[in-house]
Amino acid sequence: MNHPRQAGQYVADQERAHWHDNVIWFMREKRDQAVKVIPEWEELRELGSQIKGHTLSRLDDYLERFESQAKRLGVQIHWALDAEEHNQIVAGILQAAGARKVVKSKSMLTEECHLNQFLQERNIQVTDTDLGERIVQLRQEAPSHIITPAIHIKHEEVAELFHEHFGTDLSASDPDQLVAVARDALRRTFIEADAAITGVNFAVAETGGFVVCTNEGNVDMGTGLPRLHIACMGIEKVIPRIKDLGVFLRLLARSATGQPITVYTSHFHGPAAGGELHLVIVDNGRSELLQKPKFNKSLNCIRCGACMNTCPVYRRSGGHSYGYTIPGPIGSVLGPSRNMKEFSSLPYASSLCGSCTAVCPVKIDLHHQLLEWRKEIVSAGVLPWTKRFAMKVASLVLRNTWLYCTSGRIFRMMLRRLPRVLVYHRLNLWGRQRDFPRIPDTSFREWYAQRNHEQQK
């Protein structure tokens, strides 16, 4: 996976890149407006961070307590070590129930585990019911954002997609019309579904209940009709007490979309009458990450997407350029923890401006973790040879005063005198989208020495 190459392909369409940048930044501005009306916002962030830190320090205890309480409510608990085991468990539950049509509501964990493909290979039809996820599913793409998965797609492209799949008029690109078409198609899907799969935003150890937050009501529709409900959650989603839930609900929606709270906050405390509720609790590398003191705070993440909305790299390069289930700054931390070699380019997809850390509702020190990953990648020897060579040359020049001054003098002369075509060419990667500033006649050292000489006269 090479983020610079993927990003280069994305920004080649400059109109789309600028449009994407503006749309994402609009979400960041809504977040800023929402938090300004909360005087205790920083106290909430600190409290959320402390609750998460405390929970992770006693994660095994809270998971066992949650399991015990959930079982008392009639929930059937399953534990999965990795993505493969998670998928096998879900498929086994569906096959035992004879379920062939499944409606699925937003769950980044099932995206992480590639559940859709796994079930479809076993002749189980899976329909994503979140509108954005349904759109990318029809396009056979992964979500490009964890909150707004189809944010990279314009409504004219959705019109073409619906024309192809639902036979609508190609010119019907009005968003309200498109939503009506999707609602009509999904209503039939909900009615025919044999089972529902959802994610989990928060699981409360004290009560054994869990919460799913949405804006479209698809979770309530999906779980209200079939008798079989399967919920899937990572081990980090547990929180200690019911009163802690209010802290995270206030943080989540404001950070994600600038709303005071999501339109639907669905609480589940056991199966519906005559139905079954299964909860699959997944590790999939989280325990290993928990053992890394430099990076385990990334498990605080509540999947709000605020770091993506503020990141200048994500806004301009799009989510698919990251090649990981979760893009943006948090994905650039989580990706290398899963496979350092495959995702070694992601920690460099950052300006280290610190804006991601500043907006994180649970105070994950994202830009510090990205810098730490760069150190780990260099130490492990997986940094591309081009960057290693460039850093060695830079180190040699910066450690030698004579070489630093001489090379600066030579480059100033070259950049002032050489024809532009010899400076801006395909080997000059830095100069592909930017120009060098005006080259001064003298260096700062030369100017400073001349100034001192003149003052001493």
C-alpha positions as CSV (number, residue, x, y, z in Angstrom):
1,M,0.0,0.0,0.0
2,N,1.5,3.4,-1.0
3,H,-0.4,6.4,0.2
4,P,1.5,9.0,-1.9
5,R,0.8,7.1,-5.1
6,Q,-2.9,6.6,-4.2
7,A,-3.2,10.3,-3.2
8,G,-1.6,11.4,-6.4
9,Q,-4.2,9.6,-8.4
10,Y,-7.0,11.2,-6.3
11,V,-5.7,14.8,-6.6
12,A,-5.2,14.4,-10.3
13,D,-8.9,15.3,-10.5
14,Q,-8.4,18.7,-9.0
15,E,-12.1,19.7,-9.2
16,R,-13.1,16.7,-7.1
17,A,-10.2,17.2,-4.7
18,H,-11.1,20.8,-4.0
19,W,-14.8,20.0,-3.7
20,H,-14.0,17.2,-1.2
21,D,-11.8,19.5,0.8
22,N,-14.6,22.1,1.1
23,V,-17.3,19.6,2.0
24,I,-15.2,18.0,4.7
25,W,-14.1,21.3,6.1
26,F,-17.8,22.3,6.4
27,M,-18.2,19.4,8.8
28,R,-15.3,20.6,10.9
29,E,-16.9,24.1,11.0
30,K,-20.2,22.6,12.3
31,R,-18.2,20.8,15.0
32,D,-16.6,24.1,16.1
33,Q,-20.0,25.8,16.3
34,A,-21.5,23.0,18.3
35,V,-18.7,22.9,20.9
36,K,-18.7,26.6,21.4
37,V,-22.1,26.5,23.1
38,I,-20.8,23.9,25.7
39,P,-18.9,25.8,28.4
40,E,-17.6,22.6,29.9
41,W,-16.5,21.1,26.6
42,E,-12.8,20.7,27.7
43,E,-13.9,19.2,31.0
44,L,-16.0,16.7,29.0
45,R,-13.0,15.8,26.8
46,E,-10.8,15.3,29.9
47,L,-13.5,13.2,31.6
48,G,-14.0,11.0,28.5
49,S,-10.3,10.5,28.2
50,Q,-10.0,9.5,31.9
51,I,-13.0,7.1,31.7
52,K,-11.5,5.4,28.6
53,G,-8.0,5.2,30.2
54,H,-9.4,3.7,33.4
55,T,-11.5,1.2,31.4
56,L,-8.5,0.0,29.3
57,S,-6.4,-0.4,32.5
58,R,-9.0,-2.9,33.7
59,L,-10.4,-4.1,30.4
60,D,-10.6,-7.8,31.2
61,D,-12.6,-7.1,34.4
62,Y,-15.1,-4.8,32.6
63,L,-15.5,-7.2,29.7
64,E,-16.3,-10.1,32.1
65,R,-18.7,-8.0,34.0
66,F,-20.4,-6.9,30.8
67,E,-20.7,-10.5,29.6
68,S,-22.2,-11.6,32.9
69,Q,-24.8,-8.8,32.9
70,A,-25.7,-9.3,29.2
71,K,-26.2,-13.0,29.7
72,R,-28.7,-12.2,32.6
73,L,-30.6,-10.2,30.0
74,G,-30.8,-13.2,27.6
75,V,-28.0,-12.1,25.2
76,Q,-25.9,-14.9,23.7
77,I,-22.3,-13.9,23.9
78,H,-19.6,-15.1,21.5
79,W,-15.9,-14.3,21.6
80,A,-13.7,-13.9,18.5
81,L,-10.0,-13.8,18.5
82,D,-9.7,-12.4,14.9
83,A,-11.6,-11.4,11.8
84,E,-11.8,-15.0,10.5
85,E,-13.3,-16.3,13.7
86,H,-15.8,-13.4,13.9
87,N,-17.0,-14.1,10.3
88,Q,-17.3,-17.8,11.0
89,I,-19.4,-17.2,14.2
90,V,-21.7,-14.8,12.4
91,A,-22.1,-17.1,9.4
92,G,-22.8,-20.0,11.8
93,I,-25.5,-18.2,13.6
94,L,-27.2,-17.2,10.3
95,Q,-26.9,-20.7,8.8
96,A,-28.3,-22.3,12.0
97,A,-31.3,-20.0,11.8
98,G,-31.8,-20.6,8.0
99,A,-31.3,-16.9,7.4
100,R,-30.6,-16.0,3.7
101,K,-31.4,-12.3,3.6
102,V,-29.6,-9.9,6.1
103,V,-29.9,-6.2,6.6
104,K,-26.8,-4.6,8.1
105,S,-26.6,-1.2,9.9
106,K,-23.4,0.8,10.1
107,S,-20.6,-1.2,11.6
108,M,-16.9,-0.3,10.9
109,L,-16.0,-3.6,12.7
110,T,-17.7,-5.7,10.0
111,E,-15.9,-3.6,7.4
112,E,-12.7,-4.3,9.1
113,C,-13.4,-8.0,9.1
114,H,-14.7,-8.0,5.4
115,L,-17.9,-9.7,6.6
116,N,-20.1,-8.8,3.6
117,Q,-17.9,-10.7,1.1
118,F,-17.5,-13.6,3.5
119,L,-21.3,-14.0,3.8
120,Q,-22.0,-13.5,0.1
121,E,-19.6,-16.2,-0.8
122,R,-21.9,-18.5,1.3
123,N,-25.0,-17.4,-0.5
124,I,-26.2,-15.1,2.2
125,Q,-27.4,-11.8,0.8
126,V,-26.3,-8.7,2.8
127,T,-27.8,-5.3,2.3
128,D,-26.2,-2.2,4.0
129,T,-29.1,0.0,5.1
130,D,-27.2,3.2,5.9
131,L,-27.8,5.3,2.7
132,G,-24.1,6.2,2.3
133,E,-23.0,2.6,2.9
134,R,-25.6,1.3,0.5
135,I,-24.3,3.7,-2.2
136,V,-20.7,2.5,-1.8
137,Q,-21.9,-1.1,-1.6
138,L,-23.6,-0.7,-5.0
139,R,-20.4,0.8,-6.4
140,Q,-18.4,-2.1,-4.9
141,E,-16.3,0.3,-2.9
142,A,-15.2,0.6,0.7
143,P,-16.4,3.6,2.7
144,S,-14.1,6.6,2.4
145,H,-15.2,8.1,5.8
146,I,-16.3,6.4,9.0
147,I,-19.3,8.7,9.5
148,T,-20.2,9.8,5.9
149,P,-19.1,6.8,3.9
150,A,-20.1,8.2,0.5
151,I,-18.8,11.8,1.1
152,H,-16.5,11.5,-1.9
153,I,-19.4,10.9,-4.3
154,K,-21.5,13.6,-6.0
155,H,-25.2,13.4,-6.3
156,E,-25.0,13.3,-10.1
157,E,-23.0,10.1,-9.7
158,V,-25.6,8.7,-7.4
159,A,-28.2,9.4,-10.0
160,E,-26.2,7.3,-12.5
161,L,-25.9,4.5,-10.0
162,F,-29.6,4.4,-9.2
163,H,-30.4,4.5,-12.9
164,E,-28.3,1.4,-13.3
165,H,-29.6,-0.5,-10.3
166,F,-33.2,0.8,-9.8
167,G,-34.1,2.0,-13.3
168,T,-34.7,5.6,-12.3
169,D,-34.5,8.5,-14.7
170,L,-30.9,9.4,-15.4
171,S,-31.7,13.1,-14.9
172,A,-33.2,12.6,-11.5
173,S,-30.3,13.9,-9.5
174,D,-32.1,15.9,-6.9
175,P,-31.0,14.6,-3.5
176,D,-34.6,14.4,-2.1
177,Q,-35.6,12.3,-5.1
178,L,-32.6,10.0,-4.7
179,V,-33.4,9.6,-1.0
180,A,-37.0,8.7,-1.8
181,V,-35.8,6.0,-4.3
182,A,-33.4,4.5,-1.7
183,R,-36.1,4.6,1.0
184,D,-38.6,2.7,-1.2
185,A,-36.0,0.0,-2.2
186,L,-34.8,-0.4,1.4
187,R,-38.3,-0.7,2.8
188,R,-38.9,-3.9,0.8
189,T,-35.5,-5.2,1.9
190,F,-36.3,-4.6,5.6
191,I,-39.6,-6.5,5.2
192,E,-38.0,-9.5,3.5
193,A,-35.0,-9.7,5.9
194,D,-34.4,-12.8,8.0
195,A,-31.8,-11.2,10.3
196,A,-30.2,-7.9,11.2
197,I,-26.6,-7.2,11.9
198,T,-25.5,-4.0,13.7
199,G,-22.5,-2.5,15.2
200,V,-22.1,-1.2,18.8
201,N,-21.1,2.3,19.8
202,F,-21.0,1.7,23.5
203,A,-21.5,-1.3,25.7
204,V,-22.2,-0.7,29.4
205,A,-20.6,-3.1,31.8
206,E,-22.8,-2.1,34.7
207,T,-26.1,-3.1,32.9
208,G,-25.1,-5.4,30.1
209,G,-26.9,-3.2,27.6
210,F,-25.4,-1.6,24.5
211,V,-26.1,1.5,22.4
212,V,-26.1,2.1,18.6
213,C,-26.2,5.7,17.3
214,T,-27.6,6.6,13.9
215,N,-29.2,9.5,12.1
216,E,-31.5,7.5,9.7
217,G,-33.4,5.0,11.9
218,N,-32.1,2.1,10.0
219,V,-31.0,0.3,13.1
220,D,-34.5,0.4,14.6
221,M,-36.0,-0.7,11.3
222,G,-33.6,-3.5,10.8
223,T,-33.8,-4.9,14.3
224,G,-37.5,-4.3,14.7
225,L,-38.7,-6.7,12.0
226,P,-36.5,-9.8,12.0
227,R,-36.5,-12.0,15.0
228,L,-32.7,-12.5,14.8
229,H,-30.3,-9.7,15.8
230,I,-26.5,-10.1,15.7
231,A,-24.4,-7.2,17.1
232,C,-20.7,-7.0,16.6
233,M,-18.3,-5.0,18.8
234,G,-14.6,-4.6,19.4
235,I,-13.4,-5.2,22.9
236,E,-12.6,-1.5,23.4
237,K,-16.3,-0.4,23.1
238,V,-17.1,-1.3,26.7
239,I,-17.5,1.5,29.3
240,P,-18.0,1.0,33.0
241,R,-21.3,2.7,34.1
242,I,-24.6,3.9,32.6
243,K,-23.8,7.4,33.8
244,D,-20.6,7.4,31.8
245,L,-22.7,7.0,28.7
246,G,-24.0,10.5,28.8
247,V,-20.4,11.9,28.6
248,F,-19.7,10.0,25.4
249,L,-23.1,10.7,23.8
250,R,-22.4,14.4,24.3
251,L,-18.9,14.1,22.8
252,L,-19.7,11.8,19.9
253,A,-22.4,13.7,17.9
254,R,-20.9,17.1,18.3
255,S,-17.5,15.9,17.2
256,A,-18.9,13.9,14.3
257,T,-21.5,16.1,12.7
258,G,-22.0,19.1,14.9
259,Q,-25.3,17.8,16.3
260,P,-26.2,18.0,20.0
261,I,-27.1,14.3,19.7
262,T,-27.7,11.7,17.0
263,V,-31.3,11.5,15.8
264,Y,-31.6,7.9,17.0
265,T,-29.8,6.5,20.0
266,S,-31.0,2.9,20.2
267,H,-30.6,1.0,23.5
268,F,-30.6,-2.8,23.6
269,H,-31.2,-4.7,26.8
270,G,-31.8,-8.3,25.7
271,P,-33.6,-9.8,22.8
272,A,-37.1,-8.9,21.5
273,A,-39.9,-11.1,22.7
274,G,-39.7,-14.4,20.8
275,G,-36.4,-13.4,19.2
276,E,-32.6,-13.9,19.6
277,L,-29.9,-11.4,20.3
278,H,-26.3,-12.5,19.7
279,L,-23.3,-10.3,20.5
280,V,-19.9,-11.1,19.0
281,I,-17.1,-9.5,20.9
282,V,-13.9,-9.2,18.8
283,D,-10.2,-8.8,19.6
284,N,-8.6,-8.8,16.1
285,G,-5.3,-7.2,17.3
286,R,-6.6,-4.9,20.0
287,S,-5.0,-6.8,22.9
288,E,-1.7,-6.6,21.1
289,L,-2.1,-2.9,20.7
290,L,-3.1,-2.5,24.3
291,Q,0.3,-3.8,25.3
292,K,2.1,-1.0,23.4
293,P,2.3,2.0,25.9
294,K,3.2,4.4,23.1
295,F,0.1,3.6,21.0
296,N,-2.5,2.0,23.3
297,K,-4.3,5.4,23.8
298,S,-5.6,5.0,20.2
299,L,-8.0,2.5,21.7
300,N,-9.8,5.4,23.3
301,C,-11.3,6.2,19.8
302,I,-15.1,6.6,19.7
303,R,-15.1,6.7,15.9
304,C,-16.4,10.2,15.5
305,G,-14.3,11.1,12.4
306,A,-13.3,14.6,13.8
307,C,-9.6,14.0,13.1
308,M,-10.4,13.3,9.4
309,N,-12.6,16.4,9.1
310,T,-9.7,18.6,10.2
311,C,-6.8,16.9,8.6
312,P,-5.4,18.8,5.6
313,V,-4.0,15.6,4.2
314,Y,-7.2,13.6,4.4
315,R,-9.3,16.4,3.1
316,R,-7.2,16.7,0.0
317,S,-6.3,13.1,-0.7
318,G,-9.6,11.2,0.1
319,G,-10.2,8.2,2.3
320,H,-9.5,5.5,-0.3
321,S,-5.9,6.7,-0.6
322,Y,-5.2,5.2,2.8
323,G,-5.9,1.6,1.9
324,Y,-7.1,0.9,5.4
325,T,-10.6,0.4,6.8
326,I,-10.3,3.5,8.9
327,P,-8.6,6.4,7.0
328,G,-7.3,9.7,8.3
329,P,-5.0,10.3,11.3
330,I,-6.5,7.6,13.5
331,G,-6.3,5.1,10.7
332,S,-2.6,6.1,10.2
333,V,-2.0,5.1,13.8
334,L,-4.1,1.9,13.7
335,G,-2.9,0.7,10.3
336,P,0.7,0.1,11.2
337,S,-0.3,-1.5,14.4
338,R,-2.0,-4.2,12.3
339,N,0.7,-4.5,9.7
340,M,3.7,-2.1,9.9
341,K,5.2,-3.1,6.6
342,E,2.0,-2.8,4.6
343,F,0.9,0.5,6.1
344,S,4.4,2.0,6.6
345,S,3.5,5.1,4.4
346,L,0.5,6.1,6.5
347,P,2.3,7.8,9.4
348,Y,3.9,10.1,6.8
349,A,0.4,11.1,5.5
350,S,0.4,13.9,8.0
351,S,1.8,17.5,8.4
352,L,2.1,16.9,12.2
353,C,0.2,20.2,12.6
354,G,-1.6,18.7,15.7
355,S,-5.1,19.7,14.6
356,C,-6.2,16.1,14.9
357,T,-5.1,16.0,18.5
358,A,-6.8,19.3,19.2
359,V,-10.3,18.2,18.1
360,C,-10.2,14.6,19.4
361,P,-13.1,14.3,21.9
362,V,-11.1,11.8,24.0
363,K,-7.8,13.5,23.8
364,I,-5.8,10.9,21.8
365,D,-2.4,12.4,21.1
366,L,-2.6,11.5,17.5
367,H,0.2,13.7,16.0
368,H,2.6,12.4,18.7
369,Q,1.7,8.8,17.9
370,L,2.2,9.4,14.2
371,L,5.7,10.8,15.0
372,E,6.4,7.7,17.2
373,W,5.3,5.4,14.4
374,R,7.8,7.1,12.1
375,K,10.6,6.3,14.5
376,E,9.3,2.7,14.8
377,I,9.2,2.3,11.0
378,V,12.8,3.6,10.6
379,S,14.0,1.3,13.4
380,A,12.4,-1.6,11.8
381,G,14.0,-0.9,8.5
382,V,10.8,-0.7,6.5
383,L,11.2,2.9,5.3
384,P,11.6,3.1,1.5
385,W,15.3,3.3,0.4
386,T,14.6,6.6,-1.3
387,K,13.6,8.3,2.0
388,R,16.4,6.6,3.9
389,F,18.9,7.8,1.3
390,A,17.5,11.4,1.4
391,M,17.7,11.5,5.2
392,K,21.3,10.3,5.2
393,V,22.3,13.0,2.7
394,A,20.4,15.6,4.7
395,S,22.0,14.4,8.0
396,L,25.5,14.6,6.4
397,V,24.9,18.1,5.1
398,L,23.3,19.5,8.3
399,R,26.2,18.1,10.4
400,N,28.9,19.8,8.4
401,T,28.9,23.6,8.4
402,W,31.2,24.0,5.4
403,L,29.2,21.5,3.4
404,Y,25.9,23.1,4.4
405,C,27.1,26.6,3.3
406,T,28.7,25.4,0.1
407,S,25.7,23.3,-1.0
408,G,23.4,26.3,-0.3
409,R,25.6,28.6,-2.4
410,I,25.6,26.1,-5.3
411,F,21.8,25.5,-5.2
412,R,21.1,29.3,-5.0
413,M,23.3,29.8,-8.1
414,M,21.6,26.8,-10.0
415,L,18.1,27.9,-9.2
416,R,18.7,31.5,-10.3
417,R,20.4,30.6,-13.5
418,L,19.1,27.3,-14.8
419,P,16.1,27.2,-17.2
420,R,12.8,26.3,-15.5
421,V,12.5,23.1,-17.5
422,L,15.8,21.8,-15.9
423,V,14.5,22.6,-12.4
424,Y,10.8,21.4,-12.6
425,H,10.9,18.0,-14.1
426,R,9.5,14.5,-13.3
427,L,12.4,13.7,-11.0
428,N,11.6,16.8,-8.8
429,L,8.7,15.3,-6.9
430,W,8.5,18.3,-4.6
431,G,8.1,20.7,-7.5
432,R,5.2,18.9,-9.2
433,Q,2.6,21.1,-7.5
434,R,4.6,24.0,-6.0
435,D,7.2,26.5,-6.9
436,F,10.4,27.3,-5.0
437,P,10.2,30.7,-3.3
438,R,12.2,33.6,-4.8
439,I,15.9,32.7,-4.3
440,P,17.8,35.4,-2.4
441,D,21.1,36.7,-3.7
442,T,22.9,35.9,-0.4
443,S,22.3,33.4,2.4
444,F,21.3,34.5,5.9
445,R,24.9,33.8,7.1
446,E,26.3,36.0,4.4
447,W,23.8,38.8,5.1
448,Y,24.5,38.6,8.8
449,A,28.2,38.7,8.4
450,Q,27.9,41.7,6.0
451,R,25.6,43.5,8.4
452,N,28.1,43.0,11.3
453,H,30.9,44.2,9.1
454,E,29.1,47.4,8.2
455,Q,28.1,48.1,11.8
456,Q,31.8,47.8,12.9
457,K,33.0,50.4,10.5
